Amino acid sequence: MSRIGNKPIPVPAGVTVSIQDGTVAVKGKSAELKHEVNPGITVKVADGQIVVERASDEREHRALHGLTRALVANMVTGVTTGFTRSLDIVGYRVAQQGSGVNLQIGFSHPVVVQPKPGTRIEVEGQNKIHVRGADKQLVGQMAAEIRRIRPPDSYKGKGIRYTGEQVRLKPGKAAGKRA
């Protein structure tokens, strides 16, 4: 029994949900998202709530039940409030350049990153980036691609990291010679 899959998803005011040919479309004030549902899973809208049900207790259907419910819930959240992923730049600088960002991160050239369609990149100060959008997966992917340009160094801690990410620093050469 899927505890997550059985929970109904409340539909807030201003959000419309339509289901056609196995595709769930959620439209809100800021965006419209679509998701194709597996044929073994049914999605219904009743009494201002979205209910996800599975056809049988097969292993695949049980696995997809909770997943589908979580994806649809993320769509509803995305079109109402949206998602944000924040990155900290340690030891380097960043500046807004049009819709993208200009990263000066120790290379011989500045790196310019443009946002994917459906996301926006905002700069706060000289060392903080916010990736915002309605699609949770797209926001996370965009943030991961920015982080991959210069991941945190394990000796000094310099680089691009997620806000709140703990970077464990290794001791340097000098620490090994003292013993």
Secondary structure, DSSP 4 states (H G I P E B T S, - for coil): --HHHHSPEE--TT-EEEEETTEEEEE-SS-EEEEEPPTTEEEEEETTEEEEEESS--HHHHHHHHHHHHHHHHHHHHHHT-EEEEEEEESSEEEEETTEEEEESSSSS-EEEPPPTTEEEEEETTTEEEEEES-HHHHHHHHHHHHHHSPPPTTT--EEEETT---PPPP-HHHHH--
